[in-house]
């Protein structure tokens, strides 16, 4: 038979250890939170025009540049640049045929005015099968406070007096 000894336990020993554990856990959580804040992307940061580079890959054109009337993709880029950057229906109409539904009335400028001025855009253009004048177009809008908005369109172009212009834009 062994003698049993009652050793008095310090009443503060156990709670003291719990405090140290709690403090260590809180310090670790604080360090993780600080690291997450330091490395997380800024939620208000949005792509700029430089992040939508003008590029041609196989038969796909991307960009947000000024465009011109030399080809279907160039006219589509020009129309979208006039819409989002110049914010001018008059400038956008330069890329439309005279019989285009978008070419008349004040609805085009009203649509432009409805888009906040700080919106950035990027356009992707690929040929559609069935003709050299039909294009699959994706326009991505980057707004400061919400996720990107994407519009998929089918755009028809045609040559008029040596210039390539847009005759129709429909939702795809």
C-alpha positions as CSV (number, residue, x, y, z in Angstrom):
1,X,0.0,0.0,0.0
2,X,1.2,3.2,-1.0
3,X,0.7,6.3,0.9
4,X,-1.3,9.0,-0.8
5,X,-0.2,12.5,-0.5
6,X,-2.4,15.3,-1.1
7,X,-0.5,18.1,-2.6
8,X,-2.1,21.5,-2.4
9,X,-2.8,22.9,-5.9
10,X,-2.4,26.5,-6.6
11,X,-5.8,27.9,-7.3
12,X,-4.3,30.4,-9.8
13,X,-2.2,27.9,-11.8
14,X,-4.9,26.5,-14.2
15,X,-6.7,29.8,-15.0
16,X,-3.2,31.4,-15.6
17,X,-2.4,28.8,-18.2
18,X,-5.7,29.4,-19.9
19,X,-5.0,33.1,-20.1
20,X,-1.7,32.4,-21.8
21,X,-3.3,30.0,-24.3
22,X,-6.1,32.6,-25.0
23,X,-3.5,35.3,-25.5
24,X,-1.4,33.2,-27.9
25,X,-4.5,32.3,-29.9
26,X,-5.6,36.0,-30.1
27,X,-2.1,37.0,-31.1
28,X,-2.0,34.4,-33.9
29,X,-5.4,35.5,-35.1
30,X,-4.3,39.2,-35.1
31,X,-1.2,38.3,-37.1
32,X,-3.2,36.3,-39.6
33,X,-5.7,39.2,-40.0
34,X,-2.9,41.7,-40.5
35,X,-1.3,39.5,-43.1
36,X,-4.6,39.0,-44.9
37,X,-5.2,42.8,-45.0
38,X,-1.6,43.5,-46.2
39,X,-1.7,40.9,-49.0
40,X,-5.4,41.1,-50.1
41,X,-6.1,43.0,-53.4
42,X,-7.8,46.3,-53.0
43,X,-11.5,45.7,-53.5
44,X,-12.0,49.1,-55.1
45,X,-9.2,48.6,-57.6
46,X,-10.5,48.0,-61.1
47,X,-8.7,47.4,-64.3
48,X,-7.6,50.4,-66.3
49,X,-7.3,50.7,-70.1
50,X,-3.7,49.5,-69.8
51,X,-5.0,46.2,-68.4
52,X,-7.1,45.7,-71.5
53,X,-4.3,45.7,-74.0
54,X,-4.8,45.8,-77.7
55,X,-4.0,42.3,-78.9
56,X,-4.7,39.9,-81.7
57,X,-4.7,36.2,-81.0
58,X,-5.4,34.0,-84.0
59,X,-8.7,35.5,-85.1
60,X,-9.7,37.3,-81.9
61,X,-9.1,41.0,-81.3
62,X,-9.2,42.5,-77.8
63,X,-8.8,46.1,-76.6
64,X,-10.3,49.4,-75.7
65,X,-8.6,51.6,-78.2
66,X,-9.9,54.3,-80.5
67,X,-10.3,52.0,-83.5
68,X,-11.1,53.2,-87.0
69,X,-13.2,52.2,-90.1
70,X,-10.5,49.9,-91.7
71,X,-12.1,46.6,-90.6
72,X,-15.0,45.1,-88.6
73,X,-13.0,44.7,-85.4
74,X,-11.5,48.3,-85.8
75,X,-15.0,49.7,-86.2
76,X,-16.3,47.8,-83.2
77,X,-13.4,49.1,-81.1
78,X,-14.0,52.6,-82.3
79,X,-17.8,52.5,-81.5
80,X,-17.1,51.2,-78.0
81,X,-14.3,53.8,-77.4
82,X,-16.7,56.6,-78.5
83,X,-19.4,55.1,-76.1
84,X,-17.3,54.6,-73.0
85,X,-14.3,57.0,-73.3
86,X,-15.5,59.9,-75.5
87,X,-19.1,59.4,-74.1
88,X,-20.4,60.9,-77.3
89,X,-23.3,59.6,-79.4
90,X,-22.0,61.8,-82.3
91,X,-18.6,60.2,-82.2
92,X,-20.2,56.7,-81.9
93,X,-22.5,57.4,-84.9
94,X,-19.4,57.8,-87.1
95,X,-19.0,54.0,-86.8
96,X,-22.6,53.2,-87.8
97,X,-24.2,52.9,-91.2
98,X,-26.9,55.6,-91.8
99,X,-29.6,52.9,-91.8
100,X,-28.6,51.5,-88.4
101,X,-31.3,51.7,-85.8
102,X,-28.7,53.1,-83.4
103,X,-27.9,56.0,-85.7
104,X,-31.1,57.9,-85.1
105,X,-32.7,59.6,-82.1
106,X,-31.4,60.5,-78.7
107,X,-31.5,57.0,-77.3
108,X,-27.8,56.4,-78.0
109,X,-26.7,59.4,-75.9
110,X,-29.3,58.5,-73.2
111,X,-27.6,55.1,-73.0
112,X,-24.2,56.6,-72.7
113,X,-25.3,59.0,-70.0
114,X,-26.7,56.1,-68.0
115,X,-23.2,54.6,-67.7
116,X,-21.1,56.2,-64.9
117,X,-18.2,58.2,-66.3
118,X,-15.6,56.2,-64.3
119,X,-16.5,52.9,-66.0
120,X,-13.7,51.2,-67.9
121,X,-14.3,48.7,-70.7
122,X,-12.6,45.9,-72.6
123,X,-13.8,44.4,-75.9
124,X,-13.2,41.0,-77.3
125,X,-14.1,40.4,-81.0
126,X,-14.2,37.1,-82.9
127,X,-15.7,36.3,-86.4
128,X,-18.9,34.4,-86.4
129,X,-19.4,31.6,-88.9
130,X,-21.5,32.3,-91.9
131,X,-19.9,35.5,-93.2
132,X,-17.0,37.8,-92.9
133,X,-19.1,40.7,-91.7
134,X,-20.6,39.1,-88.5
135,X,-18.8,39.3,-85.2
136,X,-19.2,37.7,-81.8
137,X,-18.4,40.6,-79.4
138,X,-18.0,40.6,-75.6
139,X,-17.9,43.9,-73.9
140,X,-16.8,43.9,-70.2
141,X,-17.6,46.9,-68.1
142,X,-15.4,47.5,-65.0
143,X,-17.2,49.6,-62.4
144,X,-15.6,50.9,-59.2
145,X,-18.0,49.4,-56.8
146,X,-19.4,46.2,-58.3
147,X,-18.2,43.1,-60.1
148,X,-17.5,43.4,-63.9
149,X,-20.6,43.3,-66.1
150,X,-20.4,41.4,-69.3
151,X,-22.5,42.0,-72.5
152,X,-22.4,39.4,-75.3
153,X,-23.4,40.8,-78.7
154,X,-23.6,39.8,-82.3
155,X,-22.4,42.7,-84.5
156,X,-22.9,43.0,-88.3
157,X,-20.6,45.3,-90.3
158,X,-20.5,46.2,-93.9
159,X,-18.3,48.3,-96.2
160,X,-19.7,51.7,-97.2
161,X,-17.7,53.9,-99.6
162,X,-14.5,52.2,-98.5
163,X,-15.2,52.4,-94.8
164,X,-16.3,49.5,-92.6
165,X,-19.2,50.5,-90.4
166,X,-21.6,48.8,-88.0
167,X,-25.1,48.1,-89.4
168,X,-26.5,46.1,-86.5
169,X,-25.9,45.2,-82.9
170,X,-28.0,42.6,-81.2
171,X,-27.7,40.7,-77.9
172,X,-26.2,37.3,-78.4
